[in-house]
Amino acid sequence: MKLIVICGATATGKSDLAVELAQKIDAEIINADSMQIYRGMDIGTAKLPVEQRAKIAHHMLDVLDVTQDSTVAWYQELARAAVTEIHSRGKDAIVVGGTGLYIKSILDDLNFPDTDPVVRASLELELATIGLNPLFERLEKLDPAAAIAIDRANARRVIRALEVIAITGKPFTANLPREASTRYPYAIQFGLTLDREDLTERISNRVDRMWEQGFIGEVDQLIAAGITTARTAQLALGYSQIIAMRNSQISEDEAKEETKISTRQYARRQETWFARDERISWISREQPRLEFIMKELEKINSQQ
């Protein structure tokens, strides 16, 4: 059985391609987007509607309420269990998403230490007294690669990275191997790319479309459901901007524009993160993507 990864920056067409491929090879899909795991976060995460999933089984999608926080360790355990379960039924598994750390947690052994209460308390005190920006700037100096992978607005993950660095004396990303997957040596990864101008346009159009589809109303419902009581979900792109708008901190026009800017910045961080993994085969928009993947899979089949 195969484990196929489709990754890349936001708005590059990963979800649609994953469904096409799953239909072609009778596979099931495992979501690797850190915000699509939340129920009710549909429009703002560009989650495929149920009718567009073409009756393909999706795993790790809509598994948490917005009041619950997620961790990489939690995701790793459940996603790997999904791979095992899919393979046990004689089907291939397709992992699709843009959260590089989630994908890596499936493929590789991440040796993060347990939390240290003293170190954690010290960092949280700093967060409360000096704010998040100085902590993120410290992370940029100590581990630039981690700063690329972690959203600078995500205080929990910034603190965790600094905690790991303090405990181990090594960069956070020293725990992230880049050689062949130790758990799934047969895994094959494909990355989708777009030129910068095209990607910028697609992101702008996507955000405009989200607003037209009722994004503000979706966030209003999630605010009522308690999204602001937890740390993770409310930091999602677009959601945090609309929450700020509802708190009278910015206007609606500013919320939309900041969503576009933040999404472009996030896409650049995704590109930088995935570019560091030499195991990924890249497919441009000009290439017939499904045909490219099918040919690569045929090569693998002929070698087995």
C-alpha positions in Angstrom: 0.0 0.0 0.0 1.2 3.5 -0.8 1.4 6.7 1.2 1.2 9.7 -1.1 1.7 13.3 0.1 0.4 16.3 -1.8 1.7 19.5 -0.3 2.5 23.1 -1.1 1.4 26.7 -0.4 -2.1 27.7 0.2 -4.3 28.3 -3.0 -2.2 26.0 -5.2 -5.0 23.5 -5.8 -4.0 20.7 -3.4 -7.5 19.6 -2.3 -8.9 19.3 -5.8 -6.0 17.3 -7.0 -6.1 15.0 -4.0 -9.8 14.2 -4.8 -9.0 13.6 -8.4 -6.1 11.2 -7.5 -8.2 9.4 -4.9 -10.9 8.8 -7.4 -8.3 7.5 -9.9 -6.6 5.0 -7.6 -9.5 4.3 -5.1 -7.6 5.9 -2.2 -8.7 7.8 1.0 -7.6 11.2 2.1 -6.0 12.4 5.3 -6.2 16.1 6.0 -2.9 17.9 6.9 -4.2 21.4 7.3 -4.0 22.6 10.9 -7.3 24.6 10.7 -9.4 22.2 8.6 -9.4 19.9 11.6 -12.0 22.3 13.2 -15.7 21.9 12.8 -17.4 25.0 11.5 -14.3 26.5 10.0 -15.3 25.9 6.5 -15.3 29.1 4.4 -12.2 30.6 5.8 -10.1 27.5 5.5 -11.3 26.8 1.9 -12.5 23.4 3.0 -14.0 21.4 0.1 -17.8 21.2 0.5 -19.1 17.7 1.2 -20.6 17.4 -2.3 -17.2 18.2 -3.9 -15.4 15.5 -2.0 -16.8 13.0 -4.5 -17.7 10.5 -1.8 -14.0 10.0 -1.0 -13.5 9.2 2.7 -11.6 12.1 4.4 -9.8 11.6 7.7 -8.6 14.3 10.3 -11.2 16.7 8.9 -13.8 18.3 11.3 -12.5 16.4 14.3 -12.3 19.2 16.9 -14.5 21.9 18.2 -13.1 25.5 18.0 -12.9 25.5 21.8 -10.3 22.8 21.8 -6.6 23.2 21.2 -4.5 21.0 19.0 -0.9 19.8 19.2 1.5 18.2 16.8 1.7 15.1 19.1 -2.1 14.7 19.1 -2.2 15.0 15.3 0.6 12.6 14.8 -1.0 9.8 16.8 -4.4 10.1 15.1 -3.0 10.7 11.6 -0.7 7.7 11.8 -3.6 5.5 13.1 -5.6 6.6 10.0 -2.8 5.6 7.7 -2.7 2.2 9.4 -6.4 1.7 9.2 -6.6 2.7 5.5 -3.8 0.4 4.6 -5.4 -2.5 6.6 -8.3 -2.3 4.2 -6.1 -2.6 1.1 -6.3 1.1 0.1 -3.7 3.8 -0.5 -3.6 6.9 1.7 -3.2 10.4 0.4 -2.0 13.1 2.9 -2.9 16.5 1.6 -2.3 20.0 3.2 -0.1 22.9 3.7 0.9 22.5 7.4 4.5 21.2 7.0 4.9 20.2 10.6 1.8 18.1 10.5 3.0 16.3 7.4 6.5 15.8 8.9 4.9 14.4 12.1 3.4 11.6 10.0 6.5 10.7 8.0 9.2 11.3 10.6 10.0 10.6 14.2 10.0 14.0 16.0 11.9 13.8 19.2 10.5 16.7 21.1 11.1 16.6 24.9 8.4 16.8 27.5 7.5 20.2 28.8 9.5 21.7 31.6 7.2 23.6 34.0 9.9 26.0 35.1 11.0 26.9 31.6 7.4 27.2 30.4 6.3 29.4 33.3 9.3 31.7 32.7 8.4 32.1 29.0 4.7 32.6 29.8 5.7 35.3 32.3 7.8 37.0 29.5 4.8 36.8 27.2 2.6 38.5 29.7 5.1 41.3 30.5 6.9 42.1 27.3 4.5 40.6 24.7 4.9 38.2 21.8 7.0 40.2 19.3 10.2 40.1 21.4 9.8 36.3 21.9 9.3 35.8 18.2 12.4 37.9 17.4 14.4 35.7 19.8 13.1 32.6 18.0 14.2 34.2 14.6 17.7 34.6 16.0 18.0 31.2 17.7 16.3 29.1 15.0 15.4 31.0 11.7 14.0 27.8 10.2 11.5 27.4 13.0 10.5 31.1 12.7 9.6 30.3 9.0 7.4 27.4 10.0 5.6 29.0 12.9 3.0 31.8 12.6 4.3 34.8 14.5 0.8 35.3 15.9 0.7 31.8 17.5 2.0 32.5 21.0 1.6 28.9 22.1 3.8 27.5 19.3 6.4 30.2 19.7 6.7 29.5 23.4 6.9 25.7 22.7 9.7 26.2 20.2 11.6 28.4 22.7 11.0 25.9 25.4 12.4 23.0 23.3 15.5 25.2 22.5 16.0 26.0 26.2 15.6 22.4 27.3 17.8 20.7 24.6 20.3 23.5 23.9 19.6 22.8 20.2 17.4 24.5 17.6 13.8 23.4 17.6 14.2 22.2 14.0 17.1 19.9 15.0 14.3 17.5 15.9 13.0 17.5 12.3 14.9 14.9 10.2 15.0 15.5 6.4 16.3 12.2 5.2 14.1 9.3 4.0 11.1 8.7 6.3 12.0 6.4 9.1 8.4 5.2 9.5 7.2 5.1 5.9 10.3 4.7 3.6 7.9 4.1 0.7 6.2 7.4 1.1 6.2 9.6 -2.0 5.7 13.4 -1.8 4.5 15.8 -4.5 4.6 19.6 -4.1 2.5 22.0 -6.1 3.9 25.4 -7.2 2.6 28.6 -8.8 4.6 31.6 -9.9 4.4 34.5 -7.4 2.1 36.7 -9.5 -0.4 33.9 -10.1 -0.4 32.9 -6.5 -0.9 36.5 -5.3 -3.9 36.8 -7.7 -5.4 33.5 -6.6 -5.1 34.4 -2.9 -6.8 37.8 -3.5 -9.6 36.2 -5.4 -10.0 33.5 -2.8 -10.3 36.0 0.0 -12.9 38.1 -2.0 -14.8 34.9 -2.7 -14.8 34.0 1.0 -16.3 37.3 1.9 -19.0 36.7 -0.8 -19.8 33.3 0.6 -20.5 34.7 4.0 -17.2 34.4 5.9 -18.2 37.1 8.4 -21.3 35.3 9.3 -19.3 32.1 9.8 -17.0 33.8 12.2 -19.9 35.3 14.1 -21.3 31.8 14.6 -18.0 30.6 15.8 -17.6 33.5 18.2 -21.0 32.5 19.7 -19.7 28.9 19.9 -16.6 30.1 21.9 -13.8 30.3 19.4 -12.2 33.2 21.4 -12.0 31.0 24.6 -9.3 28.7 23.1 -5.9 29.6 21.7 -5.5 27.8 18.4 -8.5 28.2 16.3 -9.0 32.0 16.7 -5.5 32.6 15.3 -6.4 31.2 11.9 -6.0 33.5 8.9 -9.0 35.6 8.3 -10.7 34.5 11.5 -8.3 36.6 13.7 -8.9 39.6 11.4 -12.7 39.3 11.6 -12.5 38.8 15.4 -10.5 42.0 15.6 -13.1 43.7 13.4 -15.9 42.6 15.7 -13.9 44.0 18.6 -13.8 47.3 16.8 -10.0 47.2 16.4 -10.1 47.4 12.6 -12.7 48.1 9.9 -14.1 45.5 7.5 -12.0 46.7 4.6 -8.9 46.5 6.8 -9.9 43.0 7.9 -10.1 41.8 4.3 -6.9 43.5 3.2 -5.0 42.2 6.3 -6.3 38.7 5.5 -4.9 38.9 2.0 -1.5 40.2 3.2 -1.3 37.6 6.0 -2.2 34.8 3.6 0.5 35.9 1.1 3.0 36.0 3.9 1.9 32.6 5.1 2.2 31.2 1.5 5.8 32.4 1.4 6.6 30.7 4.7 5.1 27.5 3.3 7.2 27.7 0.2 10.3 28.2 2.2 9.5 25.3 4.5 8.7 22.8 1.8 11.7 23.9 -0.4 14.0 22.6 2.3 12.8 19.0 1.9 14.6 17.3 -0.9 12.2 14.3 -0.9 9.5 16.4 -2.6 8.9 16.1 -6.4 7.7 19.5 -7.6 4.9 20.0 -10.1 4.3 23.4 -11.8 0.9 24.6 -12.9 1.9 24.1 -16.5 2.4 20.4 -16.0 -0.5 18.0 -16.2 -0.5 17.3 -12.4 -2.6 14.2 -12.2 -0.8 12.7 -15.2 2.6 13.5 -13.6 1.6 11.7 -10.4 0.2 8.7 -12.1 3.4 8.2 -14.2 5.5 8.4 -11.0 3.2 5.8 -9.3 3.5 3.6 -12.3 7.3 3.8 -12.1 7.1 2.7 -8.4 4.8 -0.2 -9.3 7.1 -1.4 -12.0 10.0 -1.5 -9.6 8.2 -3.5 -6.9 
